[in-house]
Amino acid sequence: MYRSKQRLSRAIGRGLLGFAVALTIYVGSPTLAESLTVAFPVSRAHEVNTVQRTLVEAWSLIRETFVDPTFNHQDWNMKLQQTMAEMFPLRSVDAAYDKISGMLATLGDPFTRKISAKVSFISFSSSL
């Protein structure tokens, strides 16, 4: 009886760890860093999970460099949580990347967008 409770408690702990990941981002210099922790569900589909990591990178880059400090009058931290939650049930990489494009579109800036690696390579190659 004790062993089955112990196994159950370990399984629940692993499940919770797999379900939510904490992300800590530091902005500015490390000594005066502002810390932000965001919890979000992690997709079980490996490909979508990879896109979730790309989403966090894109979100972080915008957070650090976007010219409009209001992020087009929206809570940019909440936008990450919302987009992550929308990505969680997806099984398609294309649908997950569409969520990133949708998040970036809310900024209202035509120059801030996701460019596929294929298009980026073609543009770089043609400029050589």
C-alpha positions as CSV (number, residue, x, y, z in Angstrom):
1,M,0.0,0.0,0.0
2,Y,2.8,2.5,0.9
3,R,4.7,1.7,-2.3
4,S,1.7,2.3,-4.5
5,K,1.1,5.7,-2.8
6,Q,4.7,6.5,-3.3
7,R,4.6,5.6,-7.0
8,L,1.4,7.5,-7.5
9,S,2.9,10.6,-5.8
10,R,6.0,10.4,-8.0
11,A,3.9,10.0,-11.2
12,I,1.8,13.0,-10.2
13,G,4.9,15.1,-9.6
14,R,6.4,14.1,-13.0
15,G,3.1,14.9,-14.7
16,L,2.9,18.4,-13.1
17,L,6.5,19.0,-14.1
18,G,5.7,18.0,-17.7
19,F,2.5,20.1,-17.8
20,A,4.0,23.4,-16.7
21,V,7.3,25.0,-17.3
22,A,8.5,28.2,-15.6
23,L,10.2,30.8,-17.8
24,T,12.4,33.4,-16.2
25,I,13.5,36.3,-18.3
26,Y,16.0,39.0,-17.3
27,V,15.8,42.4,-19.0
28,G,18.6,45.0,-18.9
29,S,21.9,44.4,-17.1
30,P,22.2,41.3,-14.9
31,T,22.8,43.4,-11.7
32,L,19.6,45.5,-12.2
33,A,17.6,42.8,-14.0
34,E,13.8,42.7,-13.9
35,S,12.7,39.2,-13.5
36,L,9.5,37.8,-15.0
37,T,8.3,34.2,-14.4
38,V,5.6,32.9,-16.7
39,A,4.0,29.4,-16.4
40,F,2.5,27.7,-19.4
41,P,1.3,24.3,-20.5
42,V,3.9,22.3,-22.5
43,S,2.5,20.5,-25.6
44,R,3.0,16.8,-25.7
45,A,3.6,16.9,-29.4
46,H,7.4,17.2,-29.7
47,E,7.2,19.4,-32.9
48,V,4.7,21.8,-31.3
49,N,6.8,21.9,-28.2
50,T,9.8,23.0,-30.3
51,V,7.6,25.8,-31.8
52,Q,6.6,26.8,-28.3
53,R,10.3,27.5,-27.6
54,T,10.5,29.5,-30.7
55,L,7.5,31.5,-29.5
56,V,9.3,32.3,-26.3
57,E,12.4,33.5,-28.2
58,A,10.3,35.7,-30.5
59,W,8.3,37.1,-27.5
60,S,11.5,37.8,-25.6
61,L,13.1,39.5,-28.5
62,I,10.1,41.8,-29.0
63,R,9.9,42.5,-25.3
64,E,13.5,43.7,-25.3
65,T,13.6,45.6,-28.6
66,F,10.2,46.8,-29.7
67,V,10.0,50.5,-30.2
68,D,6.5,51.0,-28.8
69,P,6.7,50.5,-25.0
70,T,2.9,49.8,-24.8
71,F,3.2,46.9,-27.4
72,N,0.3,48.5,-29.3
73,H,-1.6,49.1,-26.0
74,Q,-1.6,45.5,-24.8
75,D,-0.2,43.4,-22.0
76,W,2.7,41.7,-23.8
77,N,3.3,39.3,-20.9
78,M,-0.3,38.2,-20.9
79,K,-0.1,37.8,-24.7
80,L,2.6,35.2,-24.3
81,Q,0.5,33.2,-21.8
82,Q,-2.5,33.5,-24.0
83,T,-0.6,32.3,-27.1
84,M,1.0,29.4,-25.2
85,A,-2.4,28.3,-24.0
86,E,-3.8,28.4,-27.6
87,M,-0.8,26.4,-28.8
88,F,-1.1,23.6,-26.2
89,P,-3.8,21.5,-27.9
90,L,-2.3,21.9,-31.4
91,R,-0.7,18.9,-33.2
92,S,0.4,20.7,-36.3
93,V,3.7,22.7,-36.6
94,D,2.1,24.9,-39.2
95,A,-0.8,25.8,-36.9
96,A,1.6,26.5,-34.1
97,Y,3.7,28.8,-36.3
98,D,0.4,30.6,-37.4
99,K,-0.1,31.3,-33.6
100,I,3.3,33.1,-33.6
101,S,2.4,35.1,-36.7
102,G,-1.0,36.0,-35.0
103,M,0.7,37.2,-31.9
104,L,3.1,39.4,-33.8
105,A,0.3,40.8,-36.0
106,T,-1.3,42.2,-32.8
107,L,1.5,44.6,-32.6
108,G,0.2,46.4,-35.7
109,D,3.7,46.8,-37.2
110,P,4.1,45.6,-40.8
111,F,7.8,45.1,-40.3
112,T,7.5,42.9,-37.3
113,R,6.6,39.4,-38.5
114,K,7.7,35.8,-38.7
115,I,9.7,35.0,-41.8
116,S,10.2,31.4,-42.7
117,A,13.8,30.0,-42.9
118,K,13.2,29.2,-46.6
119,V,12.2,32.8,-47.5
120,S,15.1,34.2,-45.4
121,F,17.6,31.9,-47.2
122,I,16.3,32.9,-50.6
123,S,16.5,36.6,-49.7
124,F,20.0,36.3,-48.4
125,S,21.1,34.2,-51.4
126,S,19.7,36.6,-53.9
127,S,21.4,39.6,-52.3
128,L,24.9,38.0,-52.6
